[in-house]
Structure formats: C-alpha cells, structure tokens
Amino acid sequence: MWARRGGTRSPDITKQGFNGESQDRGDNRDVYSFKSLTPPQAGSDYLALTYRAMLHVLTGLSTLCSLCRNLGKSGLRVSCLGLGTWVTFGGQITDEVAEQLVTAAYENGINLFDTAEVYAAGNFSTSSTTDHYYVFFLFLMCCRAETERGLSRKHIIEGLRASLERLQLEYVDVVFANRPDPITTMEETVRAMTHVINQGLALYWGTSRWSSVEIMEAYSVARQFNLIPPICEQAEYHLFQREKVEVQLPELFHKIGVGAMTWSPLACGIISGKYDSGVPTCSRASLKGYQWLKDRILSEEVRRQQAKLKELFAITERLGCTLPQLAIAWCLRNEAVSSVLLGASSADQLMENIGAIQVLPKLSPSIVHEVDRILGNKPYSKKDYRS
C-alpha cells in the first residue's frame, strides 16, 4: 500500500501557515489556496480520488480539523483518521458516492487514503495531483500471475511503476508489503524496498500483517546491509482484537521506531450493529467471495461479542455518542496508534465515524476502565505481569 504527496502535475499553490492545537500535543497545520489544477488523463486504478471530487475540495478547502500524528518515529505527519477503500470503492458503491466520500473526508481534515494493488481488480478512477494528501498502496499476495504477486524484487519494482503510471504520479510516500512472502528471502524484499526509495518511487516503506518477529528480521537485515528499515506496521485493531497493537507493537516502537496504522475499528461492521439481526442483502458479508465474513458473523463468538456491545450502550448514552463513535475513539485513545483507517459506504456514515474525534477527549481513565471491565479481554505484557 502506498501513500503519496506530489505528482506529475502540481497546481499553483499559495500557502498560509498557522499553528493549531490538538488535545494532547502541538499540531502544525496549513491552509492552501489553489489557483489552477490541470485535469488528469484517463486511466485506471481502484482508488476513486476523481478529478471532479478533488477539484471541488481543493477550491473550497476548509481548515484541517483532524489531529495529525507522526507515522511511527518518522517525520511523516498523517491524520489520525484515514479513509479505506477495501470492498466499497469500485464494487459496493457508485462512482458518485465515492466522490462524495473523498470530498467529505478531505474537507474534514483526512489526508490519508488507503488503497491496494488489486482492490476492485484495479478498475477504478484516476486521482488528481495535490501536495498534501497521502494515498497508501498495498502489495497483495493474490494477483493474477506468478510474477504479479509476492514480495520479489521484480513484483515490487514493476508493480509500483505500473501503479504510478496509472495514477499519473511521480512517487508515493509509503509503500506497504502485505504479509511476508514465504518463497522470497527477507533480504531480497528489503533490498527491493530500499531500491524503490533510492530511485525516488517512494519515500518510506512499511509492513502489513507481519508478526513482530518478521518485522524485527526486516529491521535486522536493513541494519546488517545498510538498507532502509520499515517505519510502520498495519494491523487489525478493535474492541475484540487487541493483543498485537496493545502489547507487541508498542515494544517495537520503543525498540526500532515502528509505528502502528490500524484497520477495521468496527470489526468489519459487527460493532456498527448492522448484523445484529442477521446479514442484510446489501451488506459486505452478502457479497460474492465474502462467505468467510458471513460465516464469522453468524458464529457463536460474534454472538457473545454482540452481547457485550449491548452493555456498552450505557456508556454511549452518558457520552452522548453512538457505539461506532465510541469504538473508533477507543482506538484513537491508544497513543501507539498513528492512524485509524475508516471504511464507509455513504457520506453520512463517514461523517458519523469522523465524529469520534469529538468523543476522544471524553474518554477518561474511568471510562476506559469501565470498557475494559465489560469486554474482559485486556491483554497484559510481560512487564505488567512482573509489576
């Protein structure tokens, strides 16, 4: 997956800086005025950052209101909320709705958009070219041909170049490797990532769904051969999935500076309540190829989770928020998390999720403790046991 800043066509920009303040740290933000923007050529990639949507955003850009955080210990600043496109963009929603989502996200301070090599089979609209949002690109293990998958030098270099050409970009900010490749050596993968960075095709690289041991191996290989190590791991994180983000990744952050970007804060929609009465016909779990999700939703484990969620409604009533907002704010309260990726199929749903930022200051230690008591799944590190 990759994030980018910059492109082949840059609009004329006048930039006025001002200092904004966040809830827990200083935050430098900028306001941009765009004089001109050249429409992009036709192309294809799954991310629906269309010219019309972004032109509307860039000509009437409001003040960035999202809290920005560093991605790991790098100097890259990203909004604490990002917009994901898995399943919805290019498949579950129309191009018009996709434009509305991108517009709403960007106008509300989101500068991070998640995409991947094979989302919607690569058949989505092109993006515009701006200097202050990020598109994250994921190399997936499941592509059409043997040379179009995995983390070999050939696939990483050719795949990234092909996607940059489709998106009409000169470089991306962060390229992610999704799952380690069992048939490619770690040294080859790290060397390939270092090569695309040295060639100016990307500025950083990260991992997704890697174990702590695998991330440490990549870091050790990078240090041994004077290569570039990863800066971030992308991991699933929500009320019912906590061990990796709360125990394993903080240790990596302190040891080697690897940050955490998390996805599925609503547990694939389970926390939203849409599956409380079964699987709706228009839901993601009803789509072809997602039987695994349907089976998960109908499992006894999810039934037990839904019972715990009902106990959280008393907290949402006191805080004056919805359950999805509480769940997303709960993810954001973790200082080890650089950004939380949101999924949405409508602008209203996205705006509700963005409202979690207003809930974050209300999550006092007593509220967090109450949530932990209801869930009963707080993980403990070796340090906790020793103390």
N, C-alpha and C positions, 0 to 999 in steps of 0.2 A: 504494500500500500504506500502511497506517497503523498507528501504534502508539498505544495509549491508556492513560491512567491516570485512573480516575474514571468515574462513570456516574450514571445516574438514581437508582439505589438504592445507598446506601453503607452497609455494615454498621457496627455499633458496634465500634470498634477500640481496644484498649489497646496501646500501642506501647512497647517497651523497646529502647533503642539500646545497641549495644556496638561496640567497634572490632575489626574483623577485619584480618588482614594477608594480603596476596597475595604471590605470588612476586616481583613486581618493583615494586610500588607500594602505597601505603596504600589501604585499602578500607573505607568506612563501610557497615555492614550493620545491618539491623533485624530484630527478631523481633516478630511480630504475634500477638495473641490475639483471636479473633473471638467476640463474644457472640451475634450474630444475623446471619442472612442471609435476605433475602426471595427466594423463588424467582422467576425471571424469567417473563414471559409467553411464550407460544408465538410463534415467529417463524421466519425463515429467513435464513441467510447461510452461506457454505460453511465457516466455521471452527467446529470441534467443541469449543468450550470449554463443555461442557454443565454444567448446574447440579449434577447429581449428582457429577460428577468434581471440580468446583471446590469443592463443599461438603466433600467428603472431604479435599481438600488443605488448605483453609483452617482446618478444625477440628483438623488434626493436622500443621500445617506444621513442617517441620524447618528447621534453620538453613540459610540460603542459603549454598551452598558454591561457587558459580561465581564466578570472578573477574569483577568488573564494570569496564567501561571507559566513558569518555566517548564519545558519538557525535559524532565529529569534534571540533571545538572548542566545541561546545555544552556546556551543563551537564547534559544528559540522560545518566544512567547506565544502561547496559544490560549484561546478562550477556554474557560473551564467546562463549557458545553460545546459539543460538536454535533454535526448532522451526519448520520449514517444513511447509506442508500441501499443496503442489502435487501433484496426481495422487492421492496416497494418501488424504487426507481426503475423504469423500463419494464416493469412487469405487473405490479399490483395497482399502480396509479397512472393517470394520463400525463402527457407532457405538460398540459396546462396546470395541473395540480403540482407537478414537480417544480414548475416555475414559481408558483405561489409559496411553496415550502422554502426554496432557496432565497426568495425575496424576504420572507418573514424572518428566516434565520439570520440573514446578513444584516437586516435593519435592526435586529435586536442584539447585535454585537458578536454573533458567532462568526469566527474566521477560520474554522476548521471543518472540512468536508471529507468524509470517508468514502473511498471508492476502491475498486479492485479490478484485477485483470479480466475476470470472467463474469462479473455481475451482469445480469441481463445479457449474457453472451457477448458482451462488448458492443451491443447495438443501442447506444443512447446518444443524445445530442452532444454537440461540442460545447466548450466553455468559452467565456470571454477572457480577456487578459487584463489582470489587475495586479497591483503591487502589494496588496495587504489582506489576502485570504490564502488559506492553505488547502490543498487537495491531497489527501493521503491515499497512497496507492499500495495495494497488497498483491504480492506474488502468490498465487494459489498453486496447490499441488495437483489440481484436477483440470487439466486443459485437454485440448483435442488430440495433440500428437505427443510422442515421447519427448521431442525437443522443445515442446511448449509447456512444460511443467517442471516442477522441481526447482532446486536452487543451484543448478550448474552455472558455470561462467557463461555458457552460451545462452541459456534461457534468461538469465538476469540482464545481460547486456542487450541482447536482441529484443527481449520483451519490453524493456524500459524505453529503448529507442523507438519502437513501434508505437507505443502508447503516447510518447511525447509528440510524435508526428501526427497522430490522430487528434490530439488535444491542441496542437499548434503551440507547444510550449518549448522553451529552450532548456529548462531544468525544473526539477521538483525539489521541495525542501527535505522531505523524508521518504525513503523507500523502505518498506517493511517486508520481511521474509515470513510468510505464514507457514508454521510448522517446520521443524527441521527435516531435511531431506535425508533419508536413511541410506541412499545409494551415492551421495555426494559427500566428499570429505569436508569437514568444517573449514579446513584451510582454504579449499577452493572457493567456498561460499564467501568467507571473509575477504579473500583477495579480490573476488568479483565485486563485492560491495565497495571496497576501497577504490577499485578501478573506476566505477561509475562516478564516485565522488571526485576523484582526481581529474576525471575528464569533464567535470562540470555538469553532469547529467543529474546530480543530486547533491544535496549539502550534508545530509546525515542519513544514517540507516538505523533500523530497529528490528525487533522481532515480534512475532505474534504467536501465541500458544506454544511457546517454548518453556521447558522446565528450567528451574534455577540452575541445575547442573549444566544444561546445554548453553544457557546464557553465559555462565562462568567459563565454559570451554571456549566460546567465541571470543570472550574478553582476553583469555589467556593466549589464544592463538594470535590475536591482534597485537598484544604486547610482545610476544616472542619474536614476531616477524616485522615489527614496526609498522603495523597496519592500523586501520581505523576501527575501533570497537563500536558496538551498538549503543544507542542513547536511551532506548525506551522499549518496554515490552507491552504488548496489547493483550489484555486478559479479560475474561468474563468476570463481572462483579455485580452482585445484587444482594438483597437481604438473605438469600438462601445459598449464596456461593461466595465464601469469604476467605478461606484458608490462604490462597495464593497471594491475594492483594494485601491482606492484613498482616501476614506473617512472613512469607517468603520474599516478596518484592521490597519491603522496607529494608531488609538486610542487604539486598543487592544495591539499593540506592545508597546506603551509607558506605558500602564497600567499594563499589565501582561507578556509582552515579547513574545507574539505570532507573529511569522514571516509569510510571505506570499510566497507560491510557486504557480506560475500561469501556466495555461494551455490554449491551443487554441489561441496563439498570432495572428494567421492568420484567426481567426473566422471560423474554420472548412473548410478552403480553399477559403473562399469568398474573402479575401484580396489578395490572390495569383493571382486572375484573371482567374482561371480555369473555373469558372462558368459564365463568362461574356456573353457567347453565349448559355447558357443552361447547361444541365447536361450531360457531356461526359459519354459514356458507361463504361469506365474503372475507373471512379471516385468512391470515397467513397459513394457519395449520390445515386449511381445507384445500390449499393449492396442490397441484400435481408435483410430486417429488418431495413433499414435506410430510410423508406418513410418519417419519420418525418423531416429528414435533407433535403430531396428533396423538401418537401413542404415549408420548411423555405427558401430555396434558391430561389424558384420560387415566393416568396411573394413580395408584394409591398414594404415592409420595406427594404428588401435586394436591390431592385431596387434603392431606394433612397440612400442607403449606397454606392452602386456601382457608383452612380453619384458623390458622394463626393470623392470617391477614385480617380476618374479621375482628380480632382482638385489638388490632391497631387503629380501628376506626375511632375509638375513644380519644386517641392522641390527635388524630387529624381534626376532630371537632374542636379540641382545645386550641390547636394551632391555626384553625381557620383555613385549612388546605385540603387538597384531595390526596388520596392514597398514592397515586403516581408521583405527585409533587414531593410527598414525604420520602418516598423511596429514592428519588433522584437526589434530593437534598442530603439524605443519609449517605449516599455515595460520595457527594462532594465534601462532606464534613471530614473525610479522611485526607489529611494533609499529604499523604503519599501519592494521591491521585492527581495527575496533571490535568486530565480532561476526561469527561464522561460523554460517550457517543450516544446520541438520541436517535431513535427511529420514529417516524411519523408517516401517516398516510393522508393527513389533512392539515391545513394551516391551523385550525382550531386546536387540534391535538398537540401540535408543536408548541403553540403559544401556552397551552396549559403546562406542558413539560418545562418550558423556559421559566415559568413562574416559580419553579423550585428554588431559583436563586433568592427569591424573597423569603422563602421558608428557612434557608440556611442559617441566618442569624438567630432564629428561634430555637435551634436545636441545642439546648443547654445540656450540660453533663447529666442532669437528672432525666431529661427526655431520652437521651441516648441510652442511659442505663435501663430505662423502662422498656425501650425497644428490645434491648439485648435480653431482658428477662422474659419477654413474650416469645421471642424467637428461640431462645435456649440453644444457640449454636455459635456463640462467640468462640473463635479459635484462640489458642494460647501458644505463645512461643516458648522456647526453652528458657529464655530469660524470665518469663512470667512464672514458670514452674520453680526456678531457682529462688526467686524472691518470695 
